Amino acid sequence: MKAKIHVTLKQGVLDPQGKAVQNALGSLGFSGVESVRQGKYIEIDLNETDAELAKGAVEGMCQKLLANTVIENYSIEIAD
Amino acid sequence: MKAKIHVTLKQGVLDPQGKAVQNALGSLGFSGVESVRQGKYIEIDLNETDAELAKGAVEGMCQKLLANTVIENYSIEIAD
């Protein structure tokens, strides 16, 4: 099974990386950009055939390693 | 409009960051992880009401700044 994980900063947490991208887009002449937020996208291949078990394992990975749950949210999608 | 952009390494390009995550997951006792690939996830708020125009603009941003098209693929989703 494949797990697709998005890790994003929580609302209200400053995102200097996103701000830098926004400024760079402005310098390059792209107008109309109101905000940019940058997160992480992680794809994990698991040798697990049960979607529920896979989701549980990935949930643990997010809690322990992939996301800093103080400032970040994560979402998990399980695909075949 | 909101644009959601995924930037991922092309097939065959080494991903040391993903490899490091994979090793760390192994050390933490998560077994059954076959591979990990890490990419970027970027959300952009645009003050543009036409989805086609928004997509065109974001395509330009990806080509010029957000993705290194030599080694990275990108995909764009436009939402309201």
N, CA and C atoms of all chains as a GROMACS GRO file, in nm:
protein
  480
    1MET      N    1   0.085  -0.119   0.000
    1MET     CA    2   0.000   0.000   0.000
    1MET      C    3   0.088   0.124   0.000
    2LYS      N    4   0.030   0.228  -0.053
    2LYS     CA    5   0.102   0.355  -0.058
    2LYS      C    6   0.031   0.456   0.032
    3ALA      N    7   0.106   0.528   0.112
    3ALA     CA    8   0.048   0.634   0.196
    3ALA      C    9   0.098   0.768   0.146
    4LYS      N   10   0.003   0.860   0.130
    4LYS     CA   11   0.039   0.996   0.090
    4LYS      C   12   0.011   1.087   0.207
    5ILE      N   13   0.112   1.157   0.253
    5ILE     CA   14   0.100   1.236   0.374
    5ILE      C   15   0.129   1.383   0.343
    6HIS      N   16   0.041   1.470   0.389
    6HIS     CA   17   0.065   1.613   0.380
    6HIS      C   18   0.090   1.667   0.520
    7VAL      N   19   0.199   1.738   0.536
    7VAL     CA   20   0.227   1.802   0.664
    7VAL      C   21   0.228   1.953   0.640
    8THR      N   22   0.138   2.023   0.707
    8THR     CA   23   0.127   2.168   0.684
    8THR      C   24   0.134   2.241   0.818
    9LEU      N   25   0.179   2.364   0.813
    9LEU     CA   26   0.184   2.446   0.934
    9LEU      C   27   0.042   2.481   0.977
   10LYS      N   28   0.019   2.483   1.109
   10LYS     CA   29  -0.113   2.521   1.158
   10LYS      C   30  -0.141   2.667   1.128
   11GLN      N   31  -0.270   2.697   1.120
   11GLN     CA   32  -0.315   2.836   1.105
   11GLN      C   33  -0.252   2.921   1.214
   12GLY      N   34  -0.200   3.036   1.178
   12GLY     CA   35  -0.148   3.128   1.278
   12GLY      C   36   0.001   3.111   1.303
   13VAL      N   37   0.057   2.999   1.258
   13VAL     CA   38   0.202   2.980   1.273
   13VAL      C   39   0.271   3.050   1.155
   14LEU      N   40   0.368   3.133   1.186
   14LEU     CA   41   0.439   3.205   1.080
   14LEU      C   42   0.510   3.108   0.987
   15ASP      N   43   0.510   3.141   0.858
   15ASP     CA   44   0.572   3.056   0.757
   15ASP      C   45   0.673   3.138   0.677
   16PRO      N   46   0.795   3.153   0.730
   16PRO     CA   47   0.894   3.237   0.662
   16PRO      C   48   0.932   3.184   0.524
   17GLN      N   49   0.929   3.051   0.508
   17GLN     CA   50   0.963   2.992   0.379
   17GLN      C   51   0.858   3.032   0.275
   18GLY      N   52   0.730   3.022   0.315
   18GLY     CA   53   0.623   3.063   0.225
   18GLY      C   54   0.632   3.211   0.191
   19LYS      N   55   0.666   3.291   0.292
   19LYS     CA   56   0.679   3.436   0.272
   19LYS      C   57   0.791   3.466   0.172
   20ALA      N   58   0.901   3.392   0.184
   20ALA     CA   59   1.013   3.412   0.092
   20ALA      C   60   0.972   3.377  -0.050
   21VAL      N   61   0.895   3.268  -0.064
   21VAL     CA   62   0.847   3.229  -0.198
   21VAL      C   63   0.756   3.339  -0.253
   22GLN      N   64   0.669   3.391  -0.166
   22GLN     CA   65   0.576   3.496  -0.208
   22GLN      C   66   0.652   3.619  -0.259
   23ASN      N   67   0.755   3.659  -0.183
   23ASN     CA   68   0.835   3.775  -0.225
   23ASN      C   69   0.907   3.748  -0.356
   24ALA      N   70   0.959   3.626  -0.370
   24ALA     CA   71   1.031   3.592  -0.493
   24ALA      C   72   0.936   3.595  -0.612
   25LEU      N   73   0.813   3.545  -0.592
   25LEU     CA   74   0.714   3.548  -0.702
   25LEU      C   75   0.685   3.692  -0.742
   26GLY      N   76   0.674   3.778  -0.640
   26GLY     CA   77   0.651   3.921  -0.668
   26GLY      C   78   0.765   3.980  -0.750
   27SER      N   79   0.889   3.949  -0.711
   27SER     CA   80   1.006   4.000  -0.782
   27SER      C   81   1.009   3.951  -0.926
   28LEU      N   82   0.956   3.831  -0.949
   28LEU     CA   83   0.956   3.774  -1.084
   28LEU      C   84   0.841   3.828  -1.168
   29GLY      N   85   0.758   3.914  -1.108
   29GLY     CA   86   0.652   3.977  -1.186
   29GLY      C   87   0.517   3.908  -1.177
   30PHE      N   88   0.505   3.807  -1.090
   30PHE     CA   89   0.374   3.744  -1.073
   30PHE      C   90   0.293   3.827  -0.974
   31SER      N   91   0.189   3.892  -1.023
   31SER     CA   92   0.108   3.975  -0.934
   31SER      C   93  -0.013   3.893  -0.889
   32GLY      N   94  -0.082   3.943  -0.788
   32GLY     CA   95  -0.206   3.878  -0.747
   32GLY      C   96  -0.186   3.760  -0.655
   33VAL      N   97  -0.064   3.743  -0.603
   33VAL     CA   98  -0.040   3.634  -0.508
   33VAL      C   99  -0.069   3.687  -0.368
   34GLU      N  100  -0.173   3.635  -0.305
   34GLU     CA  101  -0.213   3.686  -0.174
   34GLU      C  102  -0.142   3.619  -0.058
   35SER      N  103  -0.121   3.490  -0.070
   35SER     CA  104  -0.042   3.425   0.034
   35SER      C  105   0.013   3.293  -0.018
   36VAL      N  106   0.123   3.252   0.040
   36VAL     CA  107   0.187   3.125   0.005
   36VAL      C  108   0.219   3.053   0.134
   37ARG      N  109   0.180   2.927   0.141
   37ARG     CA  110   0.215   2.844   0.257
   37ARG      C  111   0.285   2.720   0.203
   38GLN      N  112   0.396   2.687   0.263
   38GLN     CA  113   0.468   2.570   0.214
   38GLN      C  114   0.468   2.458   0.318
   39GLY      N  115   0.440   2.339   0.272
   39GLY     CA  116   0.440   2.223   0.360
   39GLY      C  117   0.521   2.110   0.299
   40LYS      N  118   0.509   1.994   0.359
   40LYS     CA  119   0.581   1.878   0.311
   40LYS      C  120   0.483   1.775   0.255
   41TYR      N  121   0.531   1.701   0.158
   41TYR     CA  122   0.451   1.593   0.099
   41TYR      C  123   0.538   1.468   0.101
   42ILE      N  124   0.489   1.365   0.164
   42ILE     CA  125   0.570   1.244   0.182
   42ILE      C  126   0.492   1.124   0.129
   43GLU      N  127   0.557   1.045   0.046
   43GLU     CA  128   0.497   0.920  -0.002
   43GLU      C  129   0.571   0.803   0.058
   44ILE      N  130   0.498   0.712   0.120
   44ILE     CA  131   0.559   0.595   0.182
   44ILE      C  132   0.499   0.469   0.121
   45ASP      N  133   0.585   0.378   0.076
   45ASP     CA  134   0.540   0.245   0.033
   45ASP      C  135   0.551   0.150   0.150
   46LEU      N  136   0.440   0.084   0.180
   46LEU     CA  137   0.437  -0.008   0.293
   46LEU      C  138   0.407  -0.149   0.243
   47ASN      N  139   0.472  -0.249   0.302
   47ASN     CA  140   0.434  -0.386   0.266
   47ASN      C  141   0.328  -0.436   0.364
   48GLU      N  142   0.213  -0.377   0.354
   48GLU     CA  143   0.098  -0.404   0.441
   48GLU      C  144  -0.023  -0.405   0.349
   49THR      N  145  -0.107  -0.506   0.363
   49THR     CA  146  -0.218  -0.516   0.269
   49THR      C  147  -0.350  -0.465   0.327
   50ASP      N  148  -0.354  -0.445   0.459
   50ASP     CA  149  -0.477  -0.399   0.523
   50ASP      C  150  -0.473  -0.247   0.536
   51ALA      N  151  -0.571  -0.180   0.476
   51ALA     CA  152  -0.570  -0.034   0.474
   51ALA      C  153  -0.580   0.025   0.614
   52GLU      N  154  -0.660  -0.037   0.701
   52GLU     CA  155  -0.676   0.014   0.838
   52GLU      C  156  -0.546   0.007   0.916
   53LEU      N  157  -0.479  -0.109   0.905
   53LEU     CA  158  -0.351  -0.126   0.975
   53LEU      C  159  -0.247  -0.029   0.920
   54ALA      N  160  -0.248  -0.013   0.787
   54ALA     CA  161  -0.152   0.079   0.725
   54ALA      C  162  -0.176   0.220   0.777
   55LYS      N  163  -0.302   0.260   0.784
   55LYS     CA  164  -0.333   0.395   0.830
   55LYS      C  165  -0.288   0.414   0.975
   56GLY      N  166  -0.311   0.311   1.057
   56GLY     CA  167  -0.269   0.319   1.196
   56GLY      C  168  -0.118   0.335   1.209
   57ALA      N  169  -0.044   0.257   1.129
   57ALA     CA  170   0.102   0.266   1.135
   57ALA      C  171   0.150   0.405   1.093
   58VAL      N  172   0.090   0.456   0.985
   58VAL     CA  173   0.135   0.587   0.935
   58VAL      C  174   0.098   0.697   1.034
   59GLU      N  175  -0.016   0.683   1.098
   59GLU     CA  176  -0.055   0.777   1.204
   59GLU      C  177   0.055   0.784   1.311
   60GLY      N  178   0.103   0.666   1.351
   60GLY     CA  179   0.212   0.662   1.450
   60GLY      C  180   0.338   0.729   1.398
   61MET      N  181   0.371   0.704   1.270
   61MET     CA  182   0.491   0.767   1.211
   61MET      C  183   0.480   0.919   1.213
   62CYS      N  184   0.359   0.969   1.183
   62CYS     CA  185   0.339   1.114   1.182
   62CYS      C  186   0.357   1.171   1.322
   63GLN      N  187   0.297   1.105   1.420
   63GLN     CA  188   0.304   1.152   1.558
   63GLN      C  189   0.448   1.152   1.609
   64LYS      N  190   0.523   1.047   1.572
   64LYS     CA  191   0.656   1.030   1.632
   64LYS      C  192   0.767   1.100   1.555
   65LEU      N  193   0.751   1.109   1.423
   65LEU     CA  194   0.865   1.158   1.344
   65LEU      C  195   0.829   1.263   1.240
   66LEU      N  196   0.725   1.236   1.162
   66LEU     CA  197   0.708   1.316   1.040
   66LEU      C  198   0.655   1.457   1.064
   67ALA      N  199   0.571   1.472   1.166
   67ALA     CA  200   0.512   1.604   1.192
   67ALA      C  201   0.547   1.649   1.332
   68ASN      N  202   0.566   1.777   1.349
   68ASN     CA  203   0.578   1.837   1.481
   68ASN      C  204   0.439   1.886   1.518
   69THR      N  205   0.368   1.806   1.598
   69THR     CA  206   0.225   1.832   1.617
   69THR      C  207   0.197   1.959   1.699
   70VAL      N  208   0.300   2.019   1.754
   70VAL     CA  209   0.280   2.148   1.823
   70VAL      C  210   0.245   2.256   1.720
   71ILE      N  211   0.313   2.253   1.608
   71ILE     CA  212   0.293   2.360   1.509
   71ILE      C  213   0.242   2.310   1.374
   72GLU      N  214   0.233   2.178   1.357
   72GLU     CA  215   0.196   2.126   1.225
   72GLU      C  216   0.074   2.033   1.230
   73ASN      N  217  -0.005   2.038   1.126
   73ASN     CA  218  -0.111   1.940   1.105
   73ASN      C  219  -0.064   1.838   1.001
   74TYR      N  220  -0.124   1.721   1.006
   74TYR     CA  221  -0.094   1.626   0.900
   74TYR      C  222  -0.223   1.559   0.853
   75SER      N  223  -0.221   1.515   0.728
   75SER     CA  224  -0.334   1.436   0.678
   75SER      C  225  -0.278   1.317   0.601
   76ILE      N  226  -0.349   1.207   0.612
   76ILE     CA  227  -0.301   1.080   0.556
   76ILE      C  228  -0.402   1.026   0.456
   77GLU      N  229  -0.354   0.985   0.340
   77GLU     CA  230  -0.438   0.919   0.240
   77GLU      C  231  -0.375   0.783   0.212
   78ILE      N  232  -0.454   0.680   0.215
   78ILE     CA  233  -0.401   0.547   0.185
   78ILE      C  234  -0.452   0.505   0.047
   79ALA      N  235  -0.361   0.463  -0.039
   79ALA     CA  236  -0.399   0.416  -0.173
   79ALA      C  237  -0.339   0.278  -0.196
   80ASP      N  238  -0.387   0.208  -0.296
   80ASP     CA  239  -0.335   0.074  -0.324
   80ASP      C  240  -0.194   0.078  -0.381
   81MET      N  241  -0.888   3.237  -0.573
   81MET     CA  242  -0.874   3.094  -0.596
   81MET      C  243  -0.752   3.044  -0.522
   82LYS      N  244  -0.757   2.916  -0.492
   82LYS     CA  245  -0.646   2.854  -0.421
   82LYS      C  246  -0.582   2.752  -0.514
   83ALA      N  247  -0.449   2.754  -0.521
   83ALA     CA  248  -0.379   2.654  -0.599
   83ALA      C  249  -0.302   2.563  -0.505
   84LYS      N  250  -0.314   2.433  -0.528
   84LYS     CA  251  -0.239   2.336  -0.449
   84LYS      C  252  -0.137   2.270  -0.541
   85ILE      N  253  -0.012   2.280  -0.504
   85ILE     CA  254   0.096   2.235  -0.591
   85ILE      C  255   0.178   2.126  -0.521
   86HIS      N  256   0.199   2.019  -0.591
   86HIS     CA  257   0.289   1.914  -0.541
   86HIS      C  258   0.414   1.914  -0.628
   87VAL      N  259   0.529   1.922  -0.565
   87VAL     CA  260   0.655   1.912  -0.636
   87VAL      C  261   0.726   1.787  -0.586
   88THR      N  262   0.751   1.694  -0.676
   88THR     CA  263   0.813   1.567  -0.636
   88THR      C  264   0.934   1.539  -0.724
   89LEU      N  265   1.029   1.466  -0.670
   89LEU     CA  266   1.146   1.427  -0.747
   89LEU      C  267   1.105   1.328  -0.856
   90LYS      N  268   1.167   1.340  -0.972
   90LYS     CA  269   1.139   1.246  -1.080
   90LYS      C  270   1.186   1.107  -1.042
   91GLN      N  271   1.122   1.007  -1.102
   91GLN     CA  272   1.164   0.868  -1.088
   91GLN      C  273   1.311   0.856  -1.122
   92GLY      N  274   1.385   0.786  -1.038
   92GLY     CA  275   1.525   0.762  -1.070
   92GLY      C  276   1.618   0.865  -1.007
   93VAL      N  277   1.565   0.978  -0.963
   93VAL     CA  278   1.649   1.077  -0.897
   93VAL      C  279   1.662   1.035  -0.750
   94LEU      N  280   1.785   1.031  -0.702
   94LEU     CA  281   1.809   0.991  -0.562
   94LEU      C  282   1.742   1.090  -0.466
   95ASP      N  283   1.687   1.037  -0.358
   95ASP     CA  284   1.618   1.120  -0.261
   95ASP      C  285   1.678   1.096  -0.122
   96PRO      N  286   1.790   1.163  -0.091
   96PRO     CA  287   1.857   1.138   0.036
   96PRO      C  288   1.770   1.173   0.157
   97GLN      N  289   1.685   1.275   0.140
   97GLN     CA  290   1.597   1.315   0.250
   97GLN      C  291   1.497   1.203   0.282
   98GLY      N  292   1.439   1.146   0.175
   98GLY     CA  293   1.347   1.035   0.193
   98GLY      C  294   1.417   0.914   0.255
   99LYS      N  295   1.539   0.890   0.210
   99LYS     CA  296   1.617   0.778   0.263
   99LYS      C  297   1.643   0.798   0.413
  100ALA      N  298   1.675   0.920   0.451
  100ALA     CA  299   1.701   0.949   0.592
  100ALA      C  300   1.575   0.926   0.675
  101VAL      N  301   1.460   0.966   0.622
  101VAL     CA  302   1.333   0.943   0.692
  101VAL      C  303   1.309   0.793   0.706
  102GLN      N  304   1.336   0.719   0.598
  102GLN     CA  305   1.316   0.574   0.600
  102GLN      C  306   1.402   0.509   0.708
  103ASN      N  307   1.529   0.550   0.715
  103ASN     CA  308   1.618   0.494   0.818
  103ASN      C  309   1.570   0.530   0.958
  104ALA      N  310   1.525   0.654   0.974
  104ALA     CA  311   1.478   0.697   1.106
  104ALA      C  312   1.354   0.618   1.147
  105LEU      N  313   1.265   0.592   1.052
  105LEU     CA  314   1.146   0.513   1.082
  105LEU      C  315   1.186   0.372   1.125
  106GLY      N  316   1.287   0.317   1.057
  106GLY     CA  317   1.337   0.185   1.095
  106GLY      C  318   1.391   0.185   1.238
  107SER      N  319   1.470   0.289   1.271
  107SER     CA  320   1.527   0.298   1.406
  107SER      C  321   1.418   0.310   1.511
  108LEU      N  322   1.307   0.373   1.475
  108LEU     CA  323   1.197   0.391   1.571
  108LEU      C  324   1.111   0.265   1.582
  109GLY      N  325   1.144   0.163   1.505
  109GLY     CA  326   1.073   0.037   1.519
  109GLY      C  327   0.957   0.017   1.421
  110PHE      N  328   0.944   0.108   1.324
  110PHE     CA  329   0.839   0.089   1.224
  110PHE      C  330   0.894  -0.003   1.115
  111SER      N  331   0.839  -0.122   1.108
  111SER     CA  332   0.888  -0.217   1.008
  111SER      C  333   0.796  -0.211   0.886
  112GLY      N  334   0.841  -0.271   0.779
  112GLY     CA  335   0.756  -0.280   0.661
  112GLY      C  336   0.754  -0.155   0.575
  113VAL      N  337   0.847  -0.064   0.600
  113VAL     CA  338   0.854   0.056   0.515
  113VAL      C  339   0.946   0.026   0.398
  114GLU      N  340   0.890   0.023   0.278
  114GLU     CA  341   0.970  -0.017   0.162
  114GLU      C  342   1.042   0.101   0.096
  115SER      N  343   0.974   0.214   0.090
  115SER     CA  344   1.045   0.331   0.039
  115SER      C  345   0.974   0.458   0.084
  116VAL      N  346   1.050   0.564   0.094
  116VAL     CA  347   0.997   0.694   0.133
  116VAL      C  348   1.049   0.797   0.033
  117ARG      N  349   0.958   0.877  -0.020
  117ARG     CA  350   1.000   0.987  -0.108
  117ARG      C  351   0.942   1.115  -0.050
  118GLN      N  352   1.023   1.216  -0.042
  118GLN     CA  353   0.972   1.341   0.014
  118GLN      C  354   0.969   1.451  -0.090
  119GLY      N  355   0.859   1.520  -0.095
  119GLY     CA  356   0.844   1.631  -0.188
  119GLY      C  357   0.794   1.755  -0.116
  120LYS      N  358   0.757   1.855  -0.195
  120LYS     CA  359   0.707   1.980  -0.138
  120LYS      C  360   0.559   1.996  -0.170
  121TYR      N  361   0.490   2.060  -0.080
  121TYR     CA  362   0.349   2.089  -0.101
  121TYR      C  363   0.331   2.239  -0.078
  122ILE      N  364   0.280   2.308  -0.177
  122ILE     CA  365   0.270   2.454  -0.169
  122ILE      C  366   0.126   2.496  -0.196
  123GLU      N  367   0.072   2.579  -0.109
  123GLU     CA  368  -0.062   2.634  -0.129
  123GLU      C  369  -0.049   2.783  -0.159
  124ILE      N  370  -0.109   2.827  -0.268
  124ILE     CA  371  -0.103   2.968  -0.305
  124ILE      C  372  -0.244   3.024  -0.316
  125ASP      N  373  -0.269   3.136  -0.249
  125ASP     CA  374  -0.396   3.208  -0.266
  125ASP      C  375  -0.376   3.315  -0.372
  126LEU      N  376  -0.462   3.311  -0.472
  126LEU     CA  377  -0.451   3.406  -0.583
  126LEU      C  378  -0.577   3.492  -0.589
  127ASN      N  379  -0.562   3.623  -0.618
  127ASN     CA  380  -0.683   3.702  -0.640
  127ASN      C  381  -0.718   3.702  -0.788
  128GLU      N  382  -0.757   3.587  -0.833
  128GLU     CA  383  -0.791   3.561  -0.974
  128GLU      C  384  -0.918   3.477  -0.969
  129THR      N  385  -1.018   3.513  -1.048
  129THR     CA  386  -1.144   3.439  -1.039
  129THR      C  387  -1.160   3.335  -1.150
  130ASP      N  388  -1.076   3.346  -1.253
  130ASP     CA  389  -1.087   3.252  -1.365
  130ASP      C  390  -0.991   3.134  -1.343
  131ALA      N  391  -1.046   3.014  -1.338
  131ALA     CA  392  -0.964   2.896  -1.307
  131ALA      C  393  -0.857   2.872  -1.412
  132GLU      N  394  -0.891   2.897  -1.539
  132GLU     CA  395  -0.795   2.873  -1.647
  132GLU      C  396  -0.676   2.968  -1.635
  133LEU      N  397  -0.708   3.097  -1.612
  133LEU     CA  398  -0.601   3.196  -1.597
  133LEU      C  399  -0.516   3.164  -1.476
  134ALA      N  400  -0.583   3.125  -1.367
  134ALA     CA  401  -0.508   3.093  -1.244
  134ALA      C  402  -0.413   2.977  -1.271
  135LYS      N  403  -0.462   2.875  -1.340
  135LYS     CA  404  -0.378   2.759  -1.368
  135LYS      C  405  -0.257   2.798  -1.454
  136GLY      N  406  -0.284   2.884  -1.553
  136GLY     CA  407  -0.175   2.930  -1.639
  136GLY      C  408  -0.068   3.004  -1.559
  137ALA      N  409  -0.114   3.092  -1.468
  137ALA     CA  410  -0.019   3.169  -1.387
  137ALA      C  411   0.065   3.076  -1.299
  138VAL      N  412  -0.002   2.980  -1.237
  138VAL     CA  413   0.069   2.890  -1.145
  138VAL      C  414   0.166   2.801  -1.223
  139GLU      N  415   0.127   2.762  -1.343
  139GLU     CA  416   0.217   2.685  -1.431
  139GLU      C  417   0.347   2.765  -1.452
  140GLY      N  418   0.332   2.893  -1.479
  140GLY     CA  419   0.450   2.978  -1.497
  140GLY      C  420   0.535   2.985  -1.371
  141MET      N  421   0.468   2.995  -1.255
  141MET     CA  422   0.541   3.002  -1.128
  141MET      C  423   0.621   2.874  -1.105
  142CYS      N  424   0.560   2.759  -1.138
  142CYS     CA  425   0.629   2.632  -1.120
  142CYS      C  426   0.752   2.625  -1.209
  143GLN      N  427   0.734   2.665  -1.336
  143GLN     CA  428   0.845   2.659  -1.432
  143GLN      C  429   0.959   2.750  -1.389
  144LYS      N  430   0.923   2.871  -1.341
  144LYS     CA  431   1.027   2.971  -1.314
  144LYS      C  432   1.088   2.961  -1.176
  145LEU      N  433   1.009   2.917  -1.078
  145LEU     CA  434   1.060   2.926  -0.941
  145LEU      C  435   1.039   2.801  -0.857
  146LEU      N  436   0.917   2.747  -0.860
  146LEU     CA  437   0.882   2.649  -0.757
  146LEU      C  438   0.943   2.511  -0.779
  147ALA      N  439   0.960   2.473  -0.904
  147ALA     CA  440   1.015   2.340  -0.932
  147ALA      C  441   1.142   2.352  -1.015
  148ASN      N  442   1.235   2.262  -0.991
  148ASN     CA  443   1.351   2.248  -1.077
  148ASN      C  444   1.316   2.137  -1.176
  149THR      N  445   1.274   2.178  -1.297
  149THR     CA  446   1.215   2.080  -1.389
  149THR      C  447   1.316   1.980  -1.445
  150VAL      N  448   1.444   2.002  -1.416
  150VAL     CA  449   1.543   1.902  -1.457
  150VAL      C  450   1.525   1.774  -1.375
  151ILE      N  451   1.499   1.791  -1.246
  151ILE     CA  452   1.491   1.673  -1.158
  151ILE      C  453   1.355   1.658  -1.090
  152GLU      N  454   1.265   1.756  -1.109
  152GLU     CA  455   1.139   1.749  -1.036
  152GLU      C  456   1.018   1.757  -1.128
  153ASN      N  457   0.912   1.686  -1.089
  153ASN     CA  458   0.781   1.700  -1.152
  153ASN      C  459   0.694   1.787  -1.064
  154TYR      N  460   0.593   1.848  -1.126
  154TYR     CA  461   0.497   1.921  -1.043
  154TYR      C  462   0.356   1.892  -1.093
  155SER      N  463   0.261   1.903  -1.001
  155SER     CA  464   0.121   1.892  -1.041
  155SER      C  465   0.043   2.004  -0.972
  156ILE      N  466  -0.056   2.054  -1.044
  156ILE     CA  467  -0.130   2.171  -0.996
  156ILE      C  468  -0.278   2.136  -0.986
  157GLU      N  469  -0.338   2.174  -0.874
  157GLU     CA  470  -0.482   2.159  -0.856
  157GLU      C  471  -0.537   2.298  -0.824
  158ILE      N  472  -0.642   2.336  -0.893
  158ILE     CA  473  -0.702   2.466  -0.864
  158ILE      C  474  -0.835   2.443  -0.792
  159ALA      N  475  -0.854   2.512  -0.679
  159ALA     CA  476  -0.979   2.499  -0.603
  159ALA      C  477  -1.034   2.639  -0.576
  160ASP      N  478  -1.160   2.646  -0.538
  160ASP     CA  479  -1.221   2.778  -0.514
  160ASP      C  480  -1.168   2.843  -0.386
   0.00000   0.00000   0.00000
